[in-house]
């Protein structure tokens, strides 16, 4: 049985050297049924030229892995990923940031998980590599119990959002392309915070409607995140509380009207987690003490307010 075609989406912005290294790794991956879609998001350096030359040289070798290279005006990673989704021809979709990489077993093991009956998304653990400190740390390698048949799907998702951080990102996941394309799913543009989580939640809701209601977790650090590159800075967008509140309001809409008692409980737990995460983000920032105080001294909003 032939392995399914995986469409890998890689946004690139002034990261040509790292993107070429990632491409060179992917074309040598044991999983060979790939199409790699690179979107140059208006780079101001020679990134597009480097990618073009890599593609030209790859063609000369007779390599069968397909590389799609597109250039657009700078519009941010969300818009770049959305543009790439228009090119998808694979059965499965994976997002990889151009300054990151993955284990050689990532594609094969993730696709195997996702092809299981009723599997909606496959999610892996992280290996955080701190470039300047030259340290690395494995994250999210603990096992997670699968959803029981009697367990409410949305409550199960909320529980994982409240207890664990691996569901938030899009880059450590593999998705079903038919769900994305059928429902015309997009990353929200105009957001500078939690756009990945927005996309993941949209996807999970639509996949569950289509009969895919089992989340699969690969408890191995197979997505390798490079922290400390020039493009991987701690986002200042995590400092204003209004961004967290906006994301929580989206979560409320995702749940819908009249949440169950169990859903309300896990919503409260998510809010507590986010308040703690916000406080830590402010505390660890380079802001002055007075500015940190102002960031903390936001107007208290009702937990289940639906106003944006």
C-alpha positions in Angstrom: 0.0 0.0 0.0 1.4 3.4 -1.1 2.1 5.9 1.7 -0.2 9.0 1.5 1.1 12.2 0.0 2.0 14.7 2.7 1.9 18.4 1.9 4.4 20.3 4.0 3.9 24.0 4.3 6.9 26.2 5.2 6.5 30.0 5.5 9.8 31.9 4.9 10.7 35.4 5.9 14.4 36.3 5.8 15.4 32.8 6.8 16.7 31.5 3.5 19.8 29.8 4.8 17.8 27.9 7.5 15.0 27.1 5.1 17.5 25.5 2.6 18.9 23.4 5.4 15.4 22.2 6.3 14.6 21.5 2.7 17.8 19.5 2.3 16.8 17.4 5.3 13.2 16.8 4.1 14.3 15.7 0.6 16.5 13.1 2.3 13.7 11.9 4.7 12.9 8.2 4.5 9.3 9.2 3.9 9.5 10.1 0.2 5.9 10.8 -0.8 6.1 14.5 -0.2 5.2 17.9 -1.7 6.9 20.8 0.0 5.2 24.2 -0.4 7.5 27.2 0.5 6.0 30.6 0.7 8.4 33.5 0.7 6.5 36.2 2.7 8.1 39.2 1.1 11.7 38.6 2.4 13.9 41.6 2.2 17.1 39.6 1.8 18.1 36.8 -0.7 15.9 34.1 0.7 13.8 33.7 -2.4 17.0 33.4 -4.6 18.4 30.8 -2.3 15.2 28.7 -2.4 15.0 29.1 -6.2 18.6 27.8 -6.6 17.9 24.9 -4.3 14.9 23.9 -6.3 16.9 24.3 -9.6 19.7 22.1 -8.3 17.3 19.5 -6.9 15.6 19.2 -10.3 19.0 18.5 -11.9 19.4 15.5 -9.7 16.1 13.9 -10.8 14.6 14.1 -7.3 10.9 13.2 -7.4 9.9 15.1 -4.3 7.9 18.1 -5.5 8.8 21.6 -4.3 6.4 24.4 -4.9 7.9 27.9 -4.4 5.7 31.0 -4.2 6.6 34.6 -3.4 4.1 37.1 -2.0 4.2 40.6 -0.5 4.9 40.5 3.2 1.6 39.8 5.0 2.6 37.6 8.0 2.8 33.9 8.7 -0.9 33.4 8.8 -1.5 34.8 5.4 1.5 32.9 4.1 0.1 29.6 5.4 -3.3 30.4 3.9 -1.8 31.0 0.5 0.0 27.7 0.7 -3.2 25.9 1.6 -4.4 26.8 -1.9 -1.7 24.7 -3.4 -2.2 21.5 -1.3 -2.6 18.3 -3.2 -1.7 15.9 -0.5 -3.9 13.8 1.8 -2.2 15.0 4.9 -0.9 18.5 5.8 2.0 19.5 8.1 3.3 22.9 9.0 7.0 23.4 9.8 8.6 26.8 10.5 11.6 27.6 8.3 14.0 28.0 11.3 12.9 24.7 12.9 13.4 21.1 12.0 11.9 17.6 12.7 13.2 14.2 13.5 13.7 11.7 10.7 10.9 9.6 12.1 8.4 12.5 12.4 6.6 12.2 9.1 6.3 8.4 9.1 5.1 8.1 12.7 2.8 11.0 12.6 1.1 9.9 9.3 0.7 6.4 10.7 -1.1 7.8 13.8 -3.4 10.0 11.7 -4.4 7.2 9.4 -6.0 5.3 12.3 -9.7 5.0 12.2 -11.5 8.2 13.4 -8.2 10.0 14.1 -8.6 13.8 13.7 -5.1 15.1 14.3 -1.7 13.8 15.3 0.3 15.9 17.8 3.9 15.3 18.8 6.1 16.5 21.6 8.8 19.2 21.3 12.6 19.3 21.6 13.4 22.9 22.6 16.9 23.9 21.5 18.1 27.1 23.0 20.6 28.4 20.4 22.6 30.8 22.6 22.6 28.8 25.8 23.4 25.6 23.8 20.9 23.6 25.8 17.9 21.5 24.9 14.9 20.2 26.7 12.2 17.7 25.9 8.7 18.8 26.3 5.3 17.1 26.2 6.6 13.5 26.2 4.2 12.2 28.8 1.4 9.9 27.6 -2.1 11.3 27.3 -5.2 9.1 27.6 -7.3 8.9 24.5 -10.9 10.1 24.7 -13.4 7.6 25.9 -16.5 6.8 23.8 -18.7 8.4 26.5 -16.5 11.5 26.9 -17.8 14.8 25.5 -15.5 15.8 22.6 -15.3 19.5 23.4 -14.8 18.8 27.1 -11.9 16.5 26.2 -10.3 19.2 24.1 -10.8 21.8 26.8 -9.3 19.5 29.4 -6.2 19.1 27.3 -5.9 22.9 26.8 -6.1 23.4 30.5 -3.7 20.6 31.6 -1.2 20.5 28.8 0.4 22.9 26.3 0.9 20.7 23.2 -2.5 21.4 21.5 -1.9 25.1 21.1 0.6 25.1 18.2 0.0 24.1 14.6 3.6 23.2 13.8 3.8 20.0 15.9 0.8 18.5 14.2 -0.4 16.6 11.1 -3.9 17.3 9.8 -6.3 15.7 7.3 -6.3 17.8 4.1 -9.8 16.9 3.2 -11.2 18.5 6.4 -9.2 21.7 5.8 -10.2 22.0 2.2 -13.9 20.9 2.6 -14.5 23.5 5.3 -12.1 26.1 3.7 -10.2 26.5 7.0 -7.9 29.5 7.3 -5.5 31.0 9.9 -7.0 34.3 11.1 -5.2 37.3 9.6 -5.1 40.5 11.6 -4.3 38.5 14.7 -0.8 38.7 16.2 -1.5 36.3 19.1 -2.8 32.7 19.2 -3.7 32.4 15.5 -2.3 28.9 15.6 -4.7 27.9 18.4 -7.6 29.5 16.5 -6.8 27.4 13.5 -6.4 24.2 15.5 -9.7 24.7 17.3 -11.6 25.4 14.0 -10.1 22.3 12.5 -11.0 20.1 15.5 -14.6 21.3 15.4 -15.0 20.6 11.7 -13.2 17.2 11.9 -15.5 16.1 14.7 -18.5 16.9 12.5 -17.0 14.8 9.8 -16.7 11.8 12.1 -13.1 12.2 13.2 -13.2 12.4 17.0 -10.0 10.8 18.3 -6.9 12.9 19.0 -3.6 11.1 18.6 -0.5 12.0 20.6 3.0 11.0 19.8 4.8 11.3 23.1 8.2 11.8 21.6 10.2 15.1 21.1 10.1 14.9 17.3 9.3 18.5 16.5 12.6 20.4 17.0 12.0 24.1 17.9 15.0 26.4 17.7 14.7 29.1 20.3 16.9 32.1 20.0 17.2 32.5 16.2 16.8 36.0 14.9 13.2 35.3 14.0 12.2 33.5 17.2 11.7 36.3 19.7 9.3 36.3 22.6 6.2 37.9 21.2 5.3 41.2 22.8 1.7 40.4 21.8 1.6 38.0 24.8 1.9 41.0 27.2 -1.5 42.9 26.8 -4.3 40.9 28.5 -6.7 42.0 25.8 -5.1 39.5 23.4 -5.6 36.6 25.9 -9.2 37.8 26.4 -9.8 37.9 22.7 -8.6 34.3 22.3 -10.8 33.2 25.3 -13.8 34.9 23.7 -13.1 32.9 20.5 -13.0 29.7 22.7 -16.4 30.6 24.1 -17.8 30.9 20.6 -16.2 27.6 19.7 -18.0 25.9 22.6 -21.4 27.5 21.7 -24.4 28.5 23.7 -25.3 26.7 26.9 -22.1 24.9 27.7 -22.4 21.8 29.9 -21.3 21.8 33.5 -18.2 19.8 32.5 -17.4 22.2 29.7 -17.8 25.2 32.1 -15.5 23.6 34.6 -12.7 23.1 32.0 -13.3 26.6 30.6 -12.6 28.0 34.1 -9.5 25.9 34.2 -8.3 27.2 30.9 -8.9 30.8 32.1 -6.8 30.1 35.2 -4.0 28.7 33.1 -4.0 31.7 30.8 -4.0 34.2 33.7 -1.0 32.4 35.1 0.7 32.3 31.7 0.0 36.0 31.1 1.4 36.9 34.5 4.6 34.9 33.8 5.0 36.5 30.4 4.8 40.0 32.0 7.1 39.1 34.8 9.7 37.7 32.4 9.5 40.6 30.0 12.0 43.5 29.8 9.3 46.0 30.7 9.9 48.6 33.5 8.3 47.8 36.8 5.7 50.5 36.3 4.8 49.1 32.8 4.5 45.6 34.3 2.1 46.9 36.9 0.0 48.6 34.2 -0.1 45.3 32.2 -1.3 43.5 35.3 -3.7 46.2 36.3 -6.2 45.4 33.5 -9.9 45.8 34.0 -11.3 42.5 35.4 -13.7 40.9 32.9 -16.3 38.3 33.6 -15.1 34.8 32.9 -17.8 34.0 30.4 -18.2 37.4 28.8 -18.7 37.0 25.0 -17.8 40.6 24.2 -14.6 41.2 22.2 
